Amino acid sequence: MNILVNNKPTETDAVNLKELAAKLNLPMNGVAMALGTTMVQRTEWETTMLKENDSVIIIKAACGG
């Protein structure tokens, strides 16, 4: 299916946010995801299903100032 990841067109066969995180090799800590404009808790990634044309925003924590 085709989705947007951080506003970039992305083709994936992931069916939920947990699979998408794995396919994108995201780290286990310091990452947050939103589906559309709604932040999704990590505990809900497995049950948050993706569908065609969804928009996913990935935020990675960074140290520094």
mmCIF file as Biopython writes it, N, C-alpha, C and O atoms, coordinates in Angstrom:
data_model
#
loop_
_atom_site.group_PDB
_atom_site.id
_atom_site.type_symbol
_atom_site.label_atom_id
_atom_site.label_alt_id
_atom_site.label_comp_id
_atom_site.label_asym_id
_atom_site.label_entity_id
_atom_site.label_seq_id
_atom_site.pdbx_PDB_ins_code
_atom_site.Cartn_x
_atom_site.Cartn_y
_atom_site.Cartn_z
_atom_site.occupancy
_atom_site.B_iso_or_equiv
_atom_site.auth_seq_id
_atom_site.auth_asym_id
_atom_site.pdbx_PDB_model_num
ATOM 1   N N  . MET A ? 1  ? 0.843  -1.174 0.000  1.0 0.0 1  A 1 
ATOM 2   C CA . MET A ? 1  ? 0.000  0.000  0.000  1.0 0.0 1  A 1 
ATOM 3   C C  . MET A ? 1  ? 0.883  1.229  0.000  1.0 0.0 1  A 1 
ATOM 4   O O  . MET A ? 1  ? 2.060  1.156  0.350  1.0 0.0 1  A 1 
ATOM 5   N N  . ASN A ? 2  ? 0.326  2.339  -0.385 1.0 0.0 2  A 1 
ATOM 6   C CA . ASN A ? 2  ? 1.043  3.601  -0.421 1.0 0.0 2  A 1 
ATOM 7   C C  . ASN A ? 2  ? 0.578  4.485  0.726  1.0 0.0 2  A 1 
ATOM 8   O O  . ASN A ? 2  ? -0.615 4.727  0.907  1.0 0.0 2  A 1 
ATOM 9   N N  . ILE A ? 3  ? 1.561  4.963  1.503  1.0 0.0 3  A 1 
ATOM 10  C CA . ILE A ? 3  ? 1.281  5.873  2.609  1.0 0.0 3  A 1 
ATOM 11  C C  . ILE A ? 3  ? 2.285  7.020  2.548  1.0 0.0 3  A 1 
ATOM 12  O O  . ILE A ? 3  ? 3.218  6.993  1.745  1.0 0.0 3  A 1 
ATOM 13  N N  . LEU A ? 4  ? 2.094  8.011  3.383  1.0 0.0 4  A 1 
ATOM 14  C CA . LEU A ? 4  ? 3.074  9.072  3.540  1.0 0.0 4  A 1 
ATOM 15  C C  . LEU A ? 4  ? 3.775  8.868  4.875  1.0 0.0 4  A 1 
ATOM 16  O O  . LEU A ? 4  ? 3.119  8.673  5.899  1.0 0.0 4  A 1 
ATOM 17  N N  . VAL A ? 5  ? 5.096  8.911  4.870  1.0 0.0 5  A 1 
ATOM 18  C CA . VAL A ? 5  ? 5.877  8.860  6.109  1.0 0.0 5  A 1 
ATOM 19  C C  . VAL A ? 5  ? 6.672  10.159 6.167  1.0 0.0 5  A 1 
ATOM 20  O O  . VAL A ? 5  ? 7.553  10.400 5.342  1.0 0.0 5  A 1 
ATOM 21  N N  . ASN A ? 6  ? 6.353  10.981 7.142  1.0 0.0 6  A 1 
ATOM 22  C CA . ASN A ? 6  ? 6.955  12.313 7.237  1.0 0.0 6  A 1 
ATOM 23  C C  . ASN A ? 6  ? 6.840  13.064 5.908  1.0 0.0 6  A 1 
ATOM 24  O O  . ASN A ? 6  ? 7.791  13.687 5.436  1.0 0.0 6  A 1 
ATOM 25  N N  . ASN A ? 7  ? 5.658  12.982 5.331  1.0 0.0 7  A 1 
ATOM 26  C CA . ASN A ? 7  ? 5.294  13.663 4.084  1.0 0.0 7  A 1 
ATOM 27  C C  . ASN A ? 7  ? 6.013  13.134 2.844  1.0 0.0 7  A 1 
ATOM 28  O O  . ASN A ? 7  ? 5.983  13.782 1.798  1.0 0.0 7  A 1 
ATOM 29  N N  . LYS A ? 8  ? 6.659  11.972 2.940  1.0 0.0 8  A 1 
ATOM 30  C CA . LYS A ? 8  ? 7.311  11.357 1.782  1.0 0.0 8  A 1 
ATOM 31  C C  . LYS A ? 8  ? 6.512  10.127 1.359  1.0 0.0 8  A 1 
ATOM 32  O O  . LYS A ? 8  ? 6.225  9.271  2.197  1.0 0.0 8  A 1 
ATOM 33  N N  . PRO A ? 9  ? 6.146  10.015 0.085  1.0 0.0 9  A 1 
ATOM 34  C CA . PRO A ? 9  ? 5.444  8.821  -0.388 1.0 0.0 9  A 1 
ATOM 35  C C  . PRO A ? 9  ? 6.275  7.574  -0.112 1.0 0.0 9  A 1 
ATOM 36  O O  . PRO A ? 9  ? 7.463  7.518  -0.430 1.0 0.0 9  A 1 
ATOM 37  N N  . THR A ? 10 ? 5.629  6.578  0.485  1.0 0.0 10 A 1 
ATOM 38  C CA . THR A ? 10 ? 6.310  5.343  0.872  1.0 0.0 10 A 1 
ATOM 39  C C  . THR A ? 10 ? 5.410  4.166  0.550  1.0 0.0 10 A 1 
ATOM 40  O O  . THR A ? 10 ? 4.220  4.177  0.862  1.0 0.0 10 A 1 
ATOM 41  N N  . GLU A ? 11 ? 5.987  3.147  -0.078 1.0 0.0 11 A 1 
ATOM 42  C CA . GLU A ? 11 ? 5.240  1.918  -0.338 1.0 0.0 11 A 1 
ATOM 43  C C  . GLU A ? 11 ? 5.637  0.901  0.723  1.0 0.0 11 A 1 
ATOM 44  O O  . GLU A ? 11 ? 6.826  0.709  0.980  1.0 0.0 11 A 1 
ATOM 45  N N  . THR A ? 12 ? 4.658  0.251  1.339  1.0 0.0 12 A 1 
ATOM 46  C CA . THR A ? 12 ? 4.938  -0.714 2.396  1.0 0.0 12 A 1 
ATOM 47  C C  . THR A ? 12 ? 3.912  -1.836 2.386  1.0 0.0 12 A 1 
ATOM 48  O O  . THR A ? 12 ? 2.795  -1.679 1.891  1.0 0.0 12 A 1 
ATOM 49  N N  . ASP A ? 13 ? 4.313  -2.962 2.939  1.0 0.0 13 A 1 
ATOM 50  C CA . ASP A ? 13 ? 3.354  -4.043 3.139  1.0 0.0 13 A 1 
ATOM 51  C C  . ASP A ? 13 ? 3.033  -4.204 4.626  1.0 0.0 13 A 1 
ATOM 52  O O  . ASP A ? 13 ? 2.380  -5.168 5.024  1.0 0.0 13 A 1 
ATOM 53  N N  . ALA A ? 14 ? 3.499  -3.245 5.450  1.0 0.0 14 A 1 
ATOM 54  C CA . ALA A ? 14 ? 3.170  -3.253 6.880  1.0 0.0 14 A 1 
ATOM 55  C C  . ALA A ? 14 ? 1.667  -3.022 7.041  1.0 0.0 14 A 1 
ATOM 56  O O  . ALA A ? 14 ? 1.070  -2.213 6.332  1.0 0.0 14 A 1 
ATOM 57  N N  . VAL A ? 15 ? 1.073  -3.747 7.984  1.0 0.0 15 A 1 
ATOM 58  C CA . VAL A ? 15 ? -0.372 -3.602 8.194  1.0 0.0 15 A 1 
ATOM 59  C C  . VAL A ? 15 ? -0.690 -2.755 9.422  1.0 0.0 15 A 1 
ATOM 60  O O  . VAL A ? 15 ? -1.827 -2.315 9.595  1.0 0.0 15 A 1 
ATOM 61  N N  . ASN A ? 16 ? 0.322  -2.521 10.286 1.0 0.0 16 A 1 
ATOM 62  C CA . ASN A ? 16 ? 0.087  -1.704 11.475 1.0 0.0 16 A 1 
ATOM 63  C C  . ASN A ? 16 ? 1.358  -0.901 11.784 1.0 0.0 16 A 1 
ATOM 64  O O  . ASN A ? 16 ? 2.385  -1.077 11.130 1.0 0.0 16 A 1 
ATOM 65  N N  . LEU A ? 17 ? 1.276  -0.024 12.780 1.0 0.0 17 A 1 
ATOM 66  C CA . LEU A ? 17 ? 2.417  0.827  13.106 1.0 0.0 17 A 1 
ATOM 67  C C  . LEU A ? 17 ? 3.609  0.033  13.633 1.0 0.0 17 A 1 
ATOM 68  O O  . LEU A ? 17 ? 4.756  0.399  13.375 1.0 0.0 17 A 1 
ATOM 69  N N  . LYS A ? 18 ? 3.356  -1.037 14.358 1.0 0.0 18 A 1 
ATOM 70  C CA . LYS A ? 18 ? 4.451  -1.853 14.875 1.0 0.0 18 A 1 
ATOM 71  C C  . LYS A ? 18 ? 5.260  -2.459 13.732 1.0 0.0 18 A 1 
ATOM 72  O O  . LYS A ? 18 ? 6.490  -2.431 13.761 1.0 0.0 18 A 1 
ATOM 73  N N  . GLU A ? 19 ? 4.581  -3.002 12.730 1.0 0.0 19 A 1 
ATOM 74  C CA . GLU A ? 19 ? 5.282  -3.569 11.570 1.0 0.0 19 A 1 
ATOM 75  C C  . GLU A ? 19 ? 6.021  -2.479 10.803 1.0 0.0 19 A 1 
ATOM 76  O O  . GLU A ? 19 ? 7.139  -2.696 10.335 1.0 0.0 19 A 1 
ATOM 77  N N  . LEU A ? 20 ? 5.399  -1.306 10.673 1.0 0.0 20 A 1 
ATOM 78  C CA . LEU A ? 20 ? 6.046  -0.204 9.964  1.0 0.0 20 A 1 
ATOM 79  C C  . LEU A ? 20 ? 7.334  0.196  10.683 1.0 0.0 20 A 1 
ATOM 80  O O  . LEU A ? 20 ? 8.360  0.413  10.038 1.0 0.0 20 A 1 
ATOM 81  N N  . ALA A ? 21 ? 7.290  0.293  12.002 1.0 0.0 21 A 1 
ATOM 82  C CA . ALA A ? 21 ? 8.482  0.641  12.778 1.0 0.0 21 A 1 
ATOM 83  C C  . ALA A ? 21 ? 9.592  -0.374 12.544 1.0 0.0 21 A 1 
ATOM 84  O O  . ALA A ? 21 ? 10.757 -0.003 12.399 1.0 0.0 21 A 1 
ATOM 85  N N  . ALA A ? 22 ? 9.235  -1.645 12.508 1.0 0.0 22 A 1 
ATOM 86  C CA . ALA A ? 22 ? 10.230 -2.700 12.280 1.0 0.0 22 A 1 
ATOM 87  C C  . ALA A ? 22 ? 10.815 -2.599 10.876 1.0 0.0 22 A 1 
ATOM 88  O O  . ALA A ? 22 ? 12.029 -2.704 10.697 1.0 0.0 22 A 1 
ATOM 89  N N  . LYS A ? 23 ? 9.957  -2.395 9.885  1.0 0.0 23 A 1 
ATOM 90  C CA . LYS A ? 23 ? 10.429 -2.321 8.496  1.0 0.0 23 A 1 
ATOM 91  C C  . LYS A ? 23 ? 11.310 -1.095 8.257  1.0 0.0 23 A 1 
ATOM 92  O O  . LYS A ? 23 ? 12.181 -1.109 7.388  1.0 0.0 23 A 1 
ATOM 93  N N  . LEU A ? 24 ? 11.076 -0.022 9.043  1.0 0.0 24 A 1 
ATOM 94  C CA . LEU A ? 24 ? 11.888 1.187  8.916  1.0 0.0 24 A 1 
ATOM 95  C C  . LEU A ? 24 ? 13.100 1.163  9.849  1.0 0.0 24 A 1 
ATOM 96  O O  . LEU A ? 24 ? 13.856 2.131  9.925  1.0 0.0 24 A 1 
ATOM 97  N N  . ASN A ? 25 ? 13.273 0.038  10.562 1.0 0.0 25 A 1 
ATOM 98  C CA . ASN A ? 25 ? 14.397 -0.125 11.491 1.0 0.0 25 A 1 
ATOM 99  C C  . ASN A ? 25 ? 14.479 0.995  12.520 1.0 0.0 25 A 1 
ATOM 100 O O  . ASN A ? 25 ? 15.561 1.503  12.816 1.0 0.0 25 A 1 
ATOM 101 N N  . LEU A ? 26 ? 13.322 1.373  13.061 1.0 0.0 26 A 1 
ATOM 102 C CA . LEU A ? 26 ? 13.307 2.417  14.073 1.0 0.0 26 A 1 
ATOM 103 C C  . LEU A ? 26 ? 13.835 1.866  15.397 1.0 0.0 26 A 1 
ATOM 104 O O  . LEU A ? 26 ? 13.609 0.698  15.712 1.0 0.0 26 A 1 
ATOM 105 N N  . PRO A ? 27 ? 14.537 2.695  16.174 1.0 0.0 27 A 1 
ATOM 106 C CA . PRO A ? 27 ? 15.038 2.230  17.467 1.0 0.0 27 A 1 
ATOM 107 C C  . PRO A ? 27 ? 13.891 1.947  18.434 1.0 0.0 27 A 1 
ATOM 108 O O  . PRO A ? 27 ? 12.784 2.460  18.270 1.0 0.0 27 A 1 
ATOM 109 N N  . MET A ? 28 ? 14.170 1.128  19.436 1.0 0.0 28 A 1 
ATOM 110 C CA . MET A ? 28 ? 13.144 0.758  20.420 1.0 0.0 28 A 1 
ATOM 111 C C  . MET A ? 28 ? 12.773 1.922  21.334 1.0 0.0 28 A 1 
ATOM 112 O O  . MET A ? 28 ? 11.656 1.966  21.849 1.0 0.0 28 A 1 
ATOM 113 N N  . ASN A ? 29 ? 13.682 2.856  21.542 1.0 0.0 29 A 1 
ATOM 114 C CA . ASN A ? 29 ? 13.434 3.980  22.443 1.0 0.0 29 A 1 
ATOM 115 C C  . ASN A ? 29 ? 13.627 5.300  21.709 1.0 0.0 29 A 1 
ATOM 116 O O  . ASN A ? 29 ? 14.330 5.368  20.701 1.0 0.0 29 A 1 
ATOM 117 N N  . GLY A ? 30 ? 12.994 6.344  22.229 1.0 0.0 30 A 1 
ATOM 118 C CA . GLY A ? 30 ? 13.196 7.682  21.687 1.0 0.0 30 A 1 
ATOM 119 C C  . GLY A ? 30 ? 12.456 7.963  20.392 1.0 0.0 30 A 1 
ATOM 120 O O  . GLY A ? 30 ? 12.832 8.865  19.644 1.0 0.0 30 A 1 
ATOM 121 N N  . VAL A ? 31 ? 11.408 7.200  20.123 1.0 0.0 31 A 1 
ATOM 122 C CA . VAL A ? 31 ? 10.641 7.389  18.890 1.0 0.0 31 A 1 
ATOM 123 C C  . VAL A ? 31 ? 9.159  7.495  19.237 1.0 0.0 31 A 1 
ATOM 124 O O  . VAL A ? 31 ? 8.639  6.744  20.062 1.0 0.0 31 A 1 
ATOM 125 N N  . ALA A ? 32 ? 8.495  8.447  18.584 1.0 0.0 32 A 1 
ATOM 126 C CA . ALA A ? 32 ? 7.047  8.588  18.718 1.0 0.0 32 A 1 
ATOM 127 C C  . ALA A ? 32 ? 6.453  8.582  17.320 1.0 0.0 32 A 1 
ATOM 128 O O  . ALA A ? 32 ? 7.098  8.999  16.358 1.0 0.0 32 A 1 
ATOM 129 N N  . MET A ? 33 ? 5.209  8.101  17.215 1.0 0.0 33 A 1 
ATOM 130 C CA . MET A ? 33 ? 4.528  8.101  15.922 1.0 0.0 33 A 1 
ATOM 131 C C  . MET A ? 33 ? 3.131  8.672  16.058 1.0 0.0 33 A 1 
ATOM 132 O O  . MET A ? 33 ? 2.443  8.479  17.060 1.0 0.0 33 A 1 
ATOM 133 N N  . ALA A ? 34 ? 2.741  9.381  15.014 1.0 0.0 34 A 1 
ATOM 134 C CA . ALA A ? 34 ? 1.379  9.906  14.927 1.0 0.0 34 A 1 
ATOM 135 C C  . ALA A ? 34 ? 0.775  9.391  13.637 1.0 0.0 34 A 1 
ATOM 136 O O  . ALA A ? 34 ? 1.455  9.286  12.616 1.0 0.0 34 A 1 
ATOM 137 N N  . LEU A ? 35 ? -0.500 9.073  13.691 1.0 0.0 35 A 1 
ATOM 138 C CA . LEU A ? 35 ? -1.254 8.675  12.506 1.0 0.0 35 A 1 
ATOM 139 C C  . LEU A ? 35 ? -2.204 9.821  12.234 1.0 0.0 35 A 1 
ATOM 140 O O  . LEU A ? 35 ? -3.094 10.107 13.035 1.0 0.0 35 A 1 
ATOM 141 N N  . GLY A ? 36 ? -2.013 10.476 11.101 1.0 0.0 36 A 1 
ATOM 142 C CA . GLY A ? 36 ? -2.755 11.709 10.847 1.0 0.0 36 A 1 
ATOM 143 C C  . GLY A ? 36 ? -2.264 12.757 11.830 1.0 0.0 36 A 1 
ATOM 144 O O  . GLY A ? 36 ? -1.074 13.071 11.859 1.0 0.0 36 A 1 
ATOM 145 N N  . THR A ? 37 ? -3.154 13.294 12.625 1.0 0.0 37 A 1 
ATOM 146 C CA . THR A ? 37 ? -2.777 14.303 13.621 1.0 0.0 37 A 1 
ATOM 147 C C  . THR A ? 37 ? -2.858 13.763 15.043 1.0 0.0 37 A 1 
ATOM 148 O O  . THR A ? 37 ? -2.815 14.535 16.001 1.0 0.0 37 A 1 
ATOM 149 N N  . THR A ? 38 ? -2.975 12.442 15.192 1.0 0.0 38 A 1 
ATOM 150 C CA . THR A ? 38 ? -3.148 11.837 16.509 1.0 0.0 38 A 1 
ATOM 151 C C  . THR A ? 38 ? -1.918 11.034 16.900 1.0 0.0 38 A 1 
ATOM 152 O O  . THR A ? 38 ? -1.532 10.097 16.200 1.0 0.0 38 A 1 
ATOM 153 N N  . MET A ? 39 ? -1.303 11.401 18.020 1.0 0.0 39 A 1 
ATOM 154 C CA . MET A ? 39 ? -0.184 10.627 18.545 1.0 0.0 39 A 1 
ATOM 155 C C  . MET A ? 39 ? -0.705 9.257  18.980 1.0 0.0 39 A 1 
ATOM 156 O O  . MET A ? 39 ? -1.793 9.148  19.545 1.0 0.0 39 A 1 
ATOM 157 N N  . VAL A ? 40 ? 0.076  8.221  18.714 1.0 0.0 40 A 1 
ATOM 158 C CA . VAL A ? 40 ? -0.322 6.855  19.067 1.0 0.0 40 A 1 
ATOM 159 C C  . VAL A ? 40 ? 0.693  6.309  20.068 1.0 0.0 40 A 1 
ATOM 160 O O  . VAL A ? 40 ? 1.892  6.289  19.788 1.0 0.0 40 A 1 
ATOM 161 N N  . GLN A ? 41 ? 0.225  5.872  21.219 1.0 0.0 41 A 1 
ATOM 162 C CA . GLN A ? 41 ? 1.109  5.299  22.225 1.0 0.0 41 A 1 
ATOM 163 C C  . GLN A ? 41 ? 1.720  4.008  21.701 1.0 0.0 41 A 1 
ATOM 164 O O  . GLN A ? 41 ? 1.081  3.253  20.968 1.0 0.0 41 A 1 
ATOM 165 N N  . ARG A ? 42 ? 2.967  3.767  22.089 1.0 0.0 42 A 1 
ATOM 166 C CA . ARG A ? 42 ? 3.677  2.565  21.636 1.0 0.0 42 A 1 
ATOM 167 C C  . ARG A ? 42 ? 2.875  1.298  21.944 1.0 0.0 42 A 1 
ATOM 168 O O  . ARG A ? 42 ? 2.908  0.347  21.163 1.0 0.0 42 A 1 
ATOM 169 N N  . THR A ? 43 ? 2.160  1.272  23.066 1.0 0.0 43 A 1 
ATOM 170 C CA . THR A ? 43 ? 1.377  0.092  23.435 1.0 0.0 43 A 1 
ATOM 171 C C  . THR A ? 43 ? 0.230  -0.150 22.461 1.0 0.0 43 A 1 
ATOM 172 O O  . THR A ? 43 ? -0.358 -1.231 22.462 1.0 0.0 43 A 1 
ATOM 173 N N  . GLU A ? 44 ? -0.099 0.837  21.631 1.0 0.0 44 A 1 
ATOM 174 C CA . GLU A ? 44 ? -1.194 0.710  20.668 1.0 0.0 44 A 1 
ATOM 175 C C  . GLU A ? 44 ? -0.704 0.542  19.226 1.0 0.0 44 A 1 
ATOM 176 O O  . GLU A ? 44 ? -1.520 0.453  18.309 1.0 0.0 44 A 1 
ATOM 177 N N  . TRP A ? 45 ? 0.612  0.498  19.013 1.0 0.0 45 A 1 
ATOM 178 C CA . TRP A ? 45 ? 1.145  0.382  17.657 1.0 0.0 45 A 1 
ATOM 179 C C  . TRP A ? 45 ? 0.674  -0.895 16.968 1.0 0.0 45 A 1 
ATOM 180 O O  . TRP A ? 45 ? 0.372  -0.878 15.775 1.0 0.0 45 A 1 
ATOM 181 N N  . GLU A ? 46 ? 0.609  -1.992 17.701 1.0 0.0 46 A 1 
ATOM 182 C CA . GLU A ? 46 ? 0.229  -3.269 17.089 1.0 0.0 46 A 1 
ATOM 183 C C  . GLU A ? 46 ? -1.237 -3.292 16.661 1.0 0.0 46 A 1 
ATOM 184 O O  . GLU A ? 46 ? -1.593 -3.980 15.704 1.0 0.0 46 A 1 
ATOM 185 N N  . THR A ? 47 ? -2.078 -2.553 17.357 1.0 0.0 47 A 1 
ATOM 186 C CA . THR A ? 47 ? -3.513 -2.560 17.040 1.0 0.0 47 A 1 
ATOM 187 C C  . THR A ? 47 ? -3.927 -1.363 16.181 1.0 0.0 47 A 1 
ATOM 188 O O  . THR A ? 47 ? -5.097 -1.231 15.822 1.0 0.0 47 A 1 
ATOM 189 N N  . THR A ? 48 ? -2.971 -0.494 15.852 1.0 0.0 48 A 1 
ATOM 190 C CA . THR A ? 48 ? -3.271 0.657  15.002 1.0 0.0 48 A 1 
ATOM 191 C C  . THR A ? 48 ? -2.978 0.282  13.555 1.0 0.0 48 A 1 
ATOM 192 O O  . THR A ? 48 ? -1.827 0.265  13.120 1.0 0.0 48 A 1 
ATOM 193 N N  . MET A ? 49 ? -4.032 -0.015 12.829 1.0 0.0 49 A 1 
ATOM 194 C CA . MET A ? 49 ? -3.907 -0.519 11.467 1.0 0.0 49 A 1 
ATOM 195 C C  . MET A ? 49 ? -3.682 0.620  10.474 1.0 0.0 49 A 1 
ATOM 196 O O  . MET A ? 49 ? -4.197 1.725  10.641 1.0 0.0 49 A 1 
ATOM 197 N N  . LEU A ? 50 ? -2.909 0.324  9.451  1.0 0.0 50 A 1 
ATOM 198 C CA . LEU A ? 50 ? -2.655 1.282  8.375  1.0 0.0 50 A 1 
ATOM 199 C C  . LEU A ? 50 ? -3.591 1.004  7.215  1.0 0.0 50 A 1 
ATOM 200 O O  . LEU A ? 50 ? -4.012 -0.132 6.992  1.0 0.0 50 A 1 
ATOM 201 N N  . LYS A ? 51 ? -3.911 2.061  6.481  1.0 0.0 51 A 1 
ATOM 202 C CA . LYS A ? 51 ? -4.696 1.902  5.259  1.0 0.0 51 A 1 
ATOM 203 C C  . LYS A ? 51 ? -4.128 2.818  4.180  1.0 0.0 51 A 1 
ATOM 204 O O  . LYS A ? 51 ? -3.380 3.750  4.472  1.0 0.0 51 A 1 
ATOM 205 N N  . GLU A ? 52 ? -4.482 2.549  2.967  1.0 0.0 52 A 1 
ATOM 206 C CA . GLU A ? 52 ? -3.999 3.298  1.807  1.0 0.0 52 A 1 
ATOM 207 C C  . GLU A ? 52 ? -4.120 4.797  2.054  1.0 0.0 52 A 1 
ATOM 208 O O  . GLU A ? 52 ? -5.146 5.277  2.535  1.0 0.0 52 A 1 
ATOM 209 N N  . ASN A ? 53 ? -3.063 5.529  1.719  1.0 0.0 53 A 1 
ATOM 210 C CA . ASN A ? 53 ? -2.986 6.990  1.792  1.0 0.0 53 A 1 
ATOM 211 C C  . ASN A ? 53 ? -2.927 7.558  3.205  1.0 0.0 53 A 1 
ATOM 212 O O  . ASN A ? 53 ? -3.073 8.768  3.380  1.0 0.0 53 A 1 
ATOM 213 N N  . ASP A ? 54 ? -2.714 6.712  4.224  1.0 0.0 54 A 1 
ATOM 214 C CA . ASP A ? 54 ? -2.520 7.237  5.577  1.0 0.0 54 A 1 
ATOM 215 C C  . ASP A ? 54 ? -1.270 8.104  5.622  1.0 0.0 54 A 1 
ATOM 216 O O  . ASP A ? 54 ? -0.354 7.943  4.815  1.0 0.0 54 A 1 
ATOM 217 N N  . SER A ? 55 ? -1.248 9.020  6.575  1.0 0.0 55 A 1 
ATOM 218 C CA . SER A ? 55 ? -0.086 9.868  6.812  1.0 0.0 55 A 1 
ATOM 219 C C  . SER A ? 55 ? 0.464  9.543  8.198  1.0 0.0 55 A 1 
ATOM 220 O O  . SER A ? 55 ? -0.238 9.674  9.201  1.0 0.0 55 A 1 
ATOM 221 N N  . VAL A ? 56 ? 1.724  9.120  8.244  1.0 0.0 56 A 1 
ATOM 222 C CA . VAL A ? 56 ? 2.386  8.781  9.498  1.0 0.0 56 A 1 
ATOM 223 C C  . VAL A ? 56 ? 3.524  9.780  9.718  1.0 0.0 56 A 1 
ATOM 224 O O  . VAL A ? 56 ? 4.336  10.032 8.828  1.0 0.0 56 A 1 
ATOM 225 N N  . ILE A ? 57 ? 3.557  10.338 10.921 1.0 0.0 57 A 1 
ATOM 226 C CA . ILE A ? 57 ? 4.648  11.234 11.297 1.0 0.0 57 A 1 
ATOM 227 C C  . ILE A ? 57 ? 5.494  10.511 12.333 1.0 0.0 57 A 1 
ATOM 228 O O  . ILE A ? 57 ? 4.974  10.008 13.329 1.0 0.0 57 A 1 
ATOM 229 N N  . ILE A ? 58 ? 6.803  10.463 12.093 1.0 0.0 58 A 1 
ATOM 230 C CA . ILE A ? 58 ? 7.738  9.817  13.012 1.0 0.0 58 A 1 
ATOM 231 C C  . ILE A ? 58 ? 8.623  10.898 13.602 1.0 0.0 58 A 1 
ATOM 232 O O  . ILE A ? 58 ? 9.225  11.692 12.880 1.0 0.0 58 A 1 
ATOM 233 N N  . ILE A ? 59 ? 8.692  10.916 14.931 1.0 0.0 59 A 1 
ATOM 234 C CA . ILE A ? 59 ? 9.506  11.898 15.644 1.0 0.0 59 A 1 
ATOM 235 C C  . ILE A ? 59 ? 10.547 11.145 16.435 1.0 0.0 59 A 1 
ATOM 236 O O  . ILE A ? 59 ? 10.221 10.250 17.216 1.0 0.0 59 A 1 
ATOM 237 N N  . LYS A ? 60 ? 11.826 11.513 16.230 1.0 0.0 60 A 1 
ATOM 238 C CA . LYS A ? 60 ? 12.920 10.889 16.969 1.0 0.0 60 A 1 
ATOM 239 C C  . LYS A ? 60 ? 13.477 11.903 17.955 1.0 0.0 60 A 1 
ATOM 240 O O  . LYS A ? 60 ? 13.749 13.050 17.600 1.0 0.0 60 A 1 
ATOM 241 N N  . ALA A ? 61 ? 13.644 11.466 19.198 1.0 0.0 61 A 1 
ATOM 242 C CA . ALA A ? 61 ? 14.207 12.329 20.228 1.0 0.0 61 A 1 
ATOM 243 C C  . ALA A ? 61 ? 15.695 12.566 19.929 1.0 0.0 61 A 1 
ATOM 244 O O  . ALA A ? 61 ? 16.393 11.682 19.432 1.0 0.0 61 A 1 
ATOM 245 N N  . ALA A ? 62 ? 16.155 13.770 20.243 1.0 0.0 62 A 1 
ATOM 246 C CA . ALA A ? 62 ? 17.561 14.105 20.044 1.0 0.0 62 A 1 
ATOM 247 C C  . ALA A ? 62 ? 18.065 14.854 21.276 1.0 0.0 62 A 1 
ATOM 248 O O  . ALA A ? 62 ? 17.352 15.668 21.863 1.0 0.0 62 A 1 
ATOM 249 N N  . CYS A ? 63 ? 19.286 14.565 21.646 1.0 0.0 63 A 1 
ATOM 250 C CA . CYS A ? 63 ? 19.899 15.258 22.787 1.0 0.0 63 A 1 
ATOM 251 C C  . CYS A ? 63 ? 20.618 16.497 22.277 1.0 0.0 63 A 1 
ATOM 252 O O  . CYS A ? 63 ? 21.016 16.571 21.114 1.0 0.0 63 A 1 
ATOM 253 N N  . GLY A ? 64 ? 20.772 17.444 23.150 1.0 0.0 64 A 1 
ATOM 254 C CA . GLY A ? 64 ? 21.506 18.643 22.787 1.0 0.0 64 A 1 
ATOM 255 C C  . GLY A ? 64 ? 20.700 19.874 23.047 1.0 0.0 64 A 1 
ATOM 256 O O  . GLY A ? 64 ? 19.607 19.806 23.609 1.0 0.0 64 A 1 
ATOM 257 N N  . GLY A ? 65 ? 21.214 20.969 22.653 1.0 0.0 65 A 1 
ATOM 258 C CA . GLY A ? 65 ? 20.494 22.206 22.920 1.0 0.0 65 A 1 
ATOM 259 C C  . GLY A ? 65 ? 20.900 23.315 22.023 1.0 0.0 65 A 1 
ATOM 260 O O  . GLY A ? 65 ? 20.374 24.422 22.133 1.0 0.0 65 A 1 
#
